[in-house]
Protein backbone atom coordinates (compact mmCIF):
# COMPACT_ATOMS: atom_id res chain seq x y z
CA UNK A 1 0.00 0.00 0.00
CA UNK A 2 2.99 2.28 -0.30
CA UNK A 3 2.37 4.96 -2.88
CA UNK A 4 4.52 7.65 -4.45
CA UNK A 5 2.95 10.75 -5.94
CA UNK A 6 4.92 13.18 -8.08
CA UNK A 7 3.98 16.73 -8.92
CA UNK A 8 5.51 19.83 -10.43
CA UNK A 9 5.96 18.89 -14.05
CA UNK A 10 4.88 21.12 -16.86
CA UNK A 11 5.79 22.99 -20.01
CA UNK A 12 8.57 25.57 -19.82
CA UNK A 13 10.93 27.33 -22.16
CA UNK A 14 14.63 26.65 -22.42
CA UNK A 15 16.51 28.21 -19.51
CA UNK A 16 13.59 28.19 -17.11
CA UNK A 17 13.17 26.18 -13.93
CA UNK A 18 10.86 23.63 -12.38
CA UNK A 19 10.72 21.92 -9.03
CA UNK A 20 9.42 18.39 -8.81
CA UNK A 21 8.08 16.90 -5.60
CA UNK A 22 7.49 13.30 -4.62
CA UNK A 23 5.73 12.25 -1.46
CA UNK A 24 5.69 8.69 -0.18
CA UNK A 25 2.70 7.52 1.82
CA UNK A 26 1.68 4.27 3.40
CA UNK A 27 2.87 2.03 6.17
CA UNK A 28 6.64 2.25 6.13
CA UNK A 29 9.31 1.80 8.75
CA UNK A 30 11.97 3.88 7.09
CA UNK A 31 13.71 4.72 3.87
CA UNK A 32 17.23 4.42 2.56
CA UNK A 33 17.50 5.98 -0.88
CA UNK A 34 15.18 8.06 -2.98
CA UNK A 35 15.82 9.21 -6.48
CA UNK A 36 14.64 10.58 -9.75
CA UNK A 37 14.76 8.87 -13.11
CA UNK A 38 13.58 10.01 -16.49
CA UNK A 39 12.57 8.48 -19.76
CA UNK A 40 12.32 10.29 -23.06
CA UNK A 41 10.49 8.87 -26.08
CA UNK A 42 12.57 6.20 -27.74
CA UNK A 43 15.15 6.15 -24.97
CA UNK A 44 15.86 3.94 -22.00
CA UNK A 45 14.95 5.11 -18.53
CA UNK A 46 17.99 6.75 -16.96
CA UNK A 47 19.06 7.88 -13.53
CA UNK A 48 18.94 11.60 -12.84
CA UNK A 49 19.79 11.92 -9.16
CA UNK A 50 19.64 9.97 -5.92
CA UNK A 51 19.91 10.81 -2.26
CA UNK A 52 20.35 8.53 0.70
CA UNK A 53 18.66 9.05 4.02
CA UNK A 54 21.98 10.30 5.32
CA UNK A 55 22.22 12.99 2.68
CA UNK A 56 24.67 11.47 0.23
CA UNK A 57 23.83 12.55 -3.30
CA UNK A 58 24.63 11.18 -6.72
CA UNK A 59 23.97 12.96 -10.01
CA UNK A 60 24.10 12.02 -13.62
CA UNK A 61 26.78 13.94 -15.47
CA UNK A 62 24.29 15.65 -17.73
CA UNK A 63 22.53 17.41 -14.83
CA UNK A 64 25.45 18.32 -12.57
CA UNK A 65 25.42 22.02 -11.80
CA UNK A 66 21.82 22.41 -12.94
CA UNK A 67 19.70 20.04 -10.85
CA UNK A 68 19.60 19.65 -7.08
CA UNK A 69 17.99 16.82 -5.16
CA UNK A 70 16.84 17.36 -1.60
CA UNK A 71 14.55 15.66 0.86
CA UNK A 72 12.48 16.24 3.93
CA UNK A 73 12.53 12.97 5.81
CA UNK A 74 9.86 14.06 8.27
CA UNK A 75 7.48 14.58 5.35
CA UNK A 76 8.71 11.59 3.36
CA UNK A 77 9.19 13.94 0.45
CA UNK A 78 11.98 14.28 -2.07
CA UNK A 79 12.44 17.25 -4.38
CA UNK A 80 14.23 17.88 -7.62
CA UNK A 81 15.04 21.50 -8.37
CA UNK A 82 15.73 21.79 -12.08
CA UNK A 83 17.38 24.96 -13.31
CA UNK A 84 18.62 25.98 -16.73
CA UNK A 85 16.40 23.44 -18.39
CA UNK A 86 17.24 22.33 -21.91
CA UNK A 87 15.05 20.79 -24.59
CA UNK A 88 16.95 17.53 -24.14
CA UNK A 89 15.63 17.40 -20.57
CA UNK A 90 12.18 16.71 -21.97
CA UNK A 91 11.01 13.41 -20.52
CA UNK A 92 8.70 11.74 -18.09
CA UNK A 93 10.29 12.00 -14.67
CA UNK A 94 9.75 9.17 -12.21
CA UNK A 95 10.29 9.11 -8.48
CA UNK A 96 11.78 5.97 -6.95
CA UNK A 97 11.86 5.05 -3.30
CA UNK A 98 13.69 2.24 -1.57
CA UNK A 99 11.60 1.69 1.52
CA UNK A 100 12.03 -0.39 4.64
CA UNK A 101 8.71 -2.16 4.93
CA UNK A 102 8.99 -4.21 8.10
CA UNK A 103 10.72 -4.37 11.43
CA UNK A 104 13.27 -6.85 10.10
CA UNK A 105 14.54 -4.21 7.72
CA UNK A 106 13.35 -5.66 4.43
CA UNK A 107 13.66 -3.24 1.52
CA UNK A 108 11.22 -2.80 -1.31
CA UNK A 109 11.29 -0.65 -4.41
CA UNK A 110 8.40 1.62 -5.32
CA UNK A 111 7.84 3.94 -8.27
CA UNK A 112 5.63 6.90 -8.86
CA UNK A 113 3.39 7.30 -11.87
CA UNK A 114 5.63 9.88 -13.50
CA UNK A 115 5.25 13.54 -14.31
CA UNK A 116 5.83 15.07 -17.73
CA UNK A 117 8.48 17.74 -18.17
CA UNK A 118 8.55 19.45 -21.54
CA UNK A 119 11.14 22.08 -22.41
CA UNK A 120 10.62 24.04 -25.59
CA UNK A 121 13.36 25.70 -27.59
DRENPA-3360 file (N, C-alpha, C; in nm, 2 decimals, always signed):
BEGIN
1 = XXXXXXXX = +0.08/-0.12/+0.00/+0.00/+0.00/+0.00/+0.08/+0.13/+0.00 ~ +0.21/+0.11/-0.02/+0.30/+0.23/-0.03/+0.28/+0.29/-0.17 ~ +0.26/+0.42/-0.17/+0.24/+0.50/-0.29/+0.33/+0.62/-0.30 ~ +0.37/+0.65/-0.42/+0.45/+0.76/-0.45/+0.38/+0.85/-0.54 ~ +0.37/+0.98/-0.51/+0.30/+1.07/-0.59/+0.39/+1.19/-0.63 ~ +0.41/+1.21/-0.76/+0.49/+1.32/-0.81/+0.40/+1.44/-0.85 ~ +0.46/+1.55/-0.84/+0.40/+1.67/-0.89/+0.50/+1.77/-0.93 ~ +0.46/+1.87/-1.01/+0.55/+1.98/-1.04/+0.59/+1.99/-1.19;
9 = XXXXXXXX = +0.56/+1.89/-1.26/+0.60/+1.89/-1.41/+0.52/+1.99/-1.48 ~ +0.56/+2.02/-1.60/+0.49/+2.11/-1.69/+0.57/+2.15/-1.81 ~ +0.52/+2.25/-1.88/+0.58/+2.30/-2.00/+0.65/+2.43/-1.97 ~ +0.78/+2.44/-2.00/+0.86/+2.56/-1.98/+0.94/+2.58/-2.10 ~ +1.00/+2.70/-2.11/+1.09/+2.73/-2.22/+1.24/+2.70/-2.17 ~ +1.32/+2.69/-2.27/+1.46/+2.67/-2.24/+1.52/+2.77/-2.15 ~ +1.59/+2.73/-2.05/+1.65/+2.82/-1.95/+1.57/+2.84/-1.83 ~ +1.44/+2.80/-1.83/+1.36/+2.82/-1.71/+1.38/+2.71/-1.61;
17 = XXXXXXXX = +1.30/+2.71/-1.50/+1.32/+2.62/-1.39/+1.19/+2.55/-1.35 ~ +1.20/+2.43/-1.30/+1.09/+2.36/-1.24/+1.13/+2.29/-1.11 ~ +1.04/+2.27/-1.02/+1.07/+2.19/-0.90/+0.97/+2.08/-0.89 ~ +1.02/+1.96/-0.90/+0.94/+1.84/-0.88/+0.94/+1.80/-0.74 ~ +0.82/+1.74/-0.70/+0.81/+1.69/-0.56/+0.76/+1.55/-0.57 ~ +0.80/+1.47/-0.47/+0.75/+1.33/-0.46/+0.73/+1.30/-0.32 ~ +0.61/+1.26/-0.28/+0.57/+1.22/-0.15/+0.54/+1.08/-0.14 ~ +0.59/+1.01/-0.04/+0.57/+0.87/-0.02/+0.47/+0.86/+0.10;
25 = XXXXXXXX = +0.37/+0.78/+0.08/+0.27/+0.75/+0.18/+0.25/+0.60/+0.20 ~ +0.19/+0.57/+0.31/+0.17/+0.43/+0.34/+0.24/+0.38/+0.47 ~ +0.23/+0.26/+0.50/+0.29/+0.20/+0.62/+0.43/+0.16/+0.59 ~ +0.52/+0.25/+0.63/+0.66/+0.22/+0.61/+0.74/+0.24/+0.75 ~ +0.85/+0.17/+0.75/+0.93/+0.18/+0.87/+1.05/+0.27/+0.86 ~ +1.08/+0.30/+0.74/+1.20/+0.39/+0.71/+1.23/+0.38/+0.56 ~ +1.33/+0.47/+0.52/+1.37/+0.47/+0.39/+1.52/+0.49/+0.38 ~ +1.58/+0.43/+0.28/+1.72/+0.44/+0.26/+1.76/+0.54/+0.15;
33 = XXXXXXXX = +1.71/+0.52/+0.03/+1.75/+0.60/-0.09/+1.63/+0.64/-0.17 ~ +1.62/+0.76/-0.21/+1.52/+0.81/-0.30/+1.59/+0.87/-0.42 ~ +1.52/+0.87/-0.53/+1.58/+0.92/-0.65/+1.48/+0.96/-0.76 ~ +1.54/+1.02/-0.86/+1.46/+1.06/-0.97/+1.52/+0.99/-1.10 ~ +1.44/+0.94/-1.18/+1.48/+0.89/-1.31/+1.39/+0.95/-1.42 ~ +1.44/+0.94/-1.54/+1.36/+1.00/-1.65/+1.36/+0.91/-1.77 ~ +1.26/+0.93/-1.85/+1.26/+0.85/-1.98/+1.20/+0.93/-2.09 ~ +1.28/+0.96/-2.19/+1.23/+1.03/-2.31/+1.18/+0.93/-2.41;
41 = XXXXXXXX = +1.10/+0.98/-2.50/+1.05/+0.89/-2.61/+1.16/+0.82/-2.69 ~ +1.16/+0.69/-2.70/+1.26/+0.62/-2.77/+1.39/+0.59/-2.70 ~ +1.39/+0.63/-2.57/+1.51/+0.62/-2.50/+1.49/+0.53/-2.37 ~ +1.59/+0.47/-2.32/+1.59/+0.39/-2.20/+1.57/+0.48/-2.08 ~ +1.50/+0.44/-1.98/+1.50/+0.51/-1.85/+1.63/+0.53/-1.79 ~ +1.67/+0.65/-1.75/+1.80/+0.68/-1.70/+1.79/+0.75/-1.56 ~ +1.90/+0.72/-1.48/+1.91/+0.79/-1.35/+1.94/+0.94/-1.37 ~ +1.87/+1.02/-1.29/+1.89/+1.16/-1.28/+1.97/+1.20/-1.16;
49 = XXXXXXXX = +1.92/+1.16/-1.04/+1.98/+1.19/-0.92/+1.92/+1.10/-0.81 ~ +2.01/+1.07/-0.71/+1.96/+1.00/-0.59/+2.01/+1.06/-0.47 ~ +1.95/+1.03/-0.36/+1.99/+1.08/-0.23/+1.96/+0.98/-0.12 ~ +2.06/+0.94/-0.04/+2.03/+0.85/+0.07/+1.97/+0.92/+0.19 ~ +1.92/+0.85/+0.28/+1.87/+0.91/+0.40/+1.97/+0.99/+0.48 ~ +2.09/+0.96/+0.47/+2.20/+1.03/+0.53/+2.24/+1.15/+0.46 ~ +2.19/+1.18/+0.34/+2.22/+1.30/+0.27/+2.32/+1.29/+0.16 ~ +2.37/+1.17/+0.13/+2.47/+1.15/+0.02/+2.40/+1.15/-0.11;
57 = XXXXXXXX = +2.45/+1.24/-0.20/+2.38/+1.25/-0.33/+2.47/+1.20/-0.44 ~ +2.40/+1.17/-0.55/+2.46/+1.12/-0.67/+2.39/+1.18/-0.79 ~ +2.46/+1.23/-0.89/+2.40/+1.30/-1.00/+2.45/+1.24/-1.13 ~ +2.36/+1.23/-1.23/+2.41/+1.20/-1.36/+2.49/+1.32/-1.41 ~ +2.59/+1.29/-1.50/+2.68/+1.39/-1.55/+2.60/+1.50/-1.62 ~ +2.50/+1.47/-1.69/+2.43/+1.57/-1.77/+2.34/+1.66/-1.70 ~ +2.33/+1.65/-1.56/+2.25/+1.74/-1.48/+2.34/+1.81/-1.37 ~ +2.46/+1.77/-1.36/+2.55/+1.83/-1.26/+2.56/+1.98/-1.28;
65 = XXXXXXXX = +2.54/+2.06/-1.17/+2.54/+2.20/-1.18/+2.41/+2.27/-1.22 ~ +2.31/+2.19/-1.26/+2.18/+2.24/-1.29/+2.07/+2.19/-1.20 ~ +2.08/+2.06/-1.17/+1.97/+2.00/-1.08/+2.02/+1.98/-0.94 ~ +1.93/+1.99/-0.85/+1.96/+1.97/-0.71/+1.85/+1.88/-0.65 ~ +1.89/+1.77/-0.59/+1.80/+1.68/-0.52/+1.81/+1.71/-0.37 ~ +1.69/+1.71/-0.30/+1.68/+1.74/-0.16/+1.57/+1.65/-0.10 ~ +1.56/+1.64/+0.03/+1.45/+1.57/+0.09/+1.42/+1.62/+0.22 ~ +1.30/+1.60/+0.26/+1.25/+1.62/+0.39/+1.20/+1.49/+0.45;
73 = XXXXXXXX = +1.28/+1.43/+0.53/+1.25/+1.30/+0.58/+1.13/+1.29/+0.67 ~ +1.10/+1.40/+0.74/+0.99/+1.41/+0.83/+0.86/+1.40/+0.74 ~ +0.86/+1.46/+0.62/+0.75/+1.46/+0.54/+0.75/+1.35/+0.43 ~ +0.85/+1.27/+0.44/+0.87/+1.16/+0.34/+0.86/+1.21/+0.19 ~ +0.93/+1.33/+0.17/+0.92/+1.39/+0.05/+1.06/+1.42/-0.01 ~ +1.07/+1.40/-0.14/+1.20/+1.43/-0.21/+1.17/+1.53/-0.32 ~ +1.26/+1.62/-0.34/+1.24/+1.73/-0.44/+1.35/+1.72/-0.54 ~ +1.32/+1.77/-0.66/+1.42/+1.79/-0.76/+1.41/+1.93/-0.82;
81 = XXXXXXXX = +1.50/+2.01/-0.78/+1.50/+2.15/-0.84/+1.58/+2.15/-0.97 ~ +1.51/+2.18/-1.08/+1.57/+2.18/-1.21/+1.59/+2.32/-1.26 ~ +1.71/+2.36/-1.28/+1.74/+2.50/-1.33/+1.80/+2.48/-1.47 ~ +1.80/+2.59/-1.54/+1.86/+2.60/-1.67/+1.82/+2.48/-1.76 ~ +1.69/+2.46/-1.76/+1.64/+2.34/-1.84/+1.67/+2.36/-1.99 ~ +1.69/+2.24/-2.05/+1.72/+2.23/-2.19/+1.62/+2.15/-2.26 ~ +1.60/+2.16/-2.39/+1.51/+2.08/-2.46/+1.53/+1.93/-2.44 ~ +1.66/+1.89/-2.43/+1.69/+1.75/-2.41/+1.66/+1.70/-2.28;
89 = XXXXXXXX = +1.61/+1.79/-2.19/+1.56/+1.74/-2.06/+1.42/+1.69/-2.07 ~ +1.36/+1.71/-2.18/+1.22/+1.67/-2.20/+1.21/+1.52/-2.18 ~ +1.12/+1.48/-2.09/+1.10/+1.34/-2.05/+0.99/+1.33/-1.95 ~ +0.95/+1.20/-1.92/+0.87/+1.17/-1.81/+0.96/+1.15/-1.69 ~ +0.94/+1.21/-1.58/+1.03/+1.20/-1.47/+0.96/+1.11/-1.36 ~ +1.03/+1.01/-1.32/+0.98/+0.92/-1.22/+1.05/+0.93/-1.09 ~ +0.97/+0.92/-0.98/+1.03/+0.91/-0.85/+1.04/+0.76/-0.81 ~ +1.15/+0.73/-0.75/+1.18/+0.60/-0.69/+1.21/+0.60/-0.55;
97 = XXXXXXXX = +1.16/+0.51/-0.47/+1.19/+0.50/-0.33/+1.23/+0.36/-0.29 ~ +1.33/+0.35/-0.22/+1.37/+0.22/-0.16/+1.33/+0.23/-0.01 ~ +1.23/+0.15/+0.02/+1.16/+0.17/+0.15/+1.18/+0.05/+0.24 ~ +1.20/+0.07/+0.37/+1.20/-0.04/+0.46/+1.06/-0.06/+0.50 ~ +1.01/-0.19/+0.48/+0.87/-0.22/+0.49/+0.83/-0.30/+0.62 ~ +0.93/-0.35/+0.69/+0.90/-0.42/+0.81/+1.01/-0.40/+0.91 ~ +0.98/-0.46/+1.03/+1.07/-0.44/+1.14/+1.20/-0.51/+1.12 ~ +1.20/-0.61/+1.04/+1.33/-0.69/+1.01/+1.42/-0.61/+0.92;
105 = XXXXXXXX = +1.37/-0.50/+0.86/+1.45/-0.42/+0.77/+1.45/-0.46/+0.63 ~ +1.35/-0.53/+0.58/+1.33/-0.57/+0.44/+1.31/-0.44/+0.36 ~ +1.38/-0.44/+0.24/+1.37/-0.32/+0.15/+1.28/-0.36/+0.03 ~ +1.20/-0.26/-0.01/+1.12/-0.28/-0.13/+1.13/-0.16/-0.22 ~ +1.12/-0.17/-0.35/+1.13/-0.06/-0.44/+0.99/-0.02/-0.49 ~ +0.97/+0.11/-0.49/+0.84/+0.16/-0.53/+0.86/+0.28/-0.63 ~ +0.77/+0.29/-0.72/+0.78/+0.39/-0.83/+0.66/+0.48/-0.83 ~ +0.68/+0.60/-0.86/+0.56/+0.69/-0.89/+0.51/+0.67/-1.03;
113 = XXXXXXXX = +0.40/+0.74/-1.06/+0.34/+0.73/-1.19/+0.41/+0.81/-1.30 ~ +0.49/+0.90/-1.26/+0.56/+0.99/-1.35/+0.50/+1.12/-1.37 ~ +0.58/+1.22/-1.40/+0.52/+1.35/-1.43/+0.60/+1.41/-1.55 ~ +0.53/+1.46/-1.65/+0.58/+1.51/-1.77/+0.65/+1.64/-1.76 ~ +0.77/+1.65/-1.81/+0.85/+1.77/-1.82/+0.88/+1.80/-1.96 ~ +0.83/+1.91/-2.01/+0.86/+1.95/-2.15/+0.92/+2.08/-2.16 ~ +1.04/+2.09/-2.23/+1.11/+2.21/-2.24/+1.12/+2.24/-2.39 ~ +1.07/+2.36/-2.42/+1.06/+2.40/-2.56/+1.18/+2.49/-2.59;
121 = X = +1.22/+2.49/-2.71/+1.34/+2.57/-2.76/+1.29/+2.70/-2.82;
% end
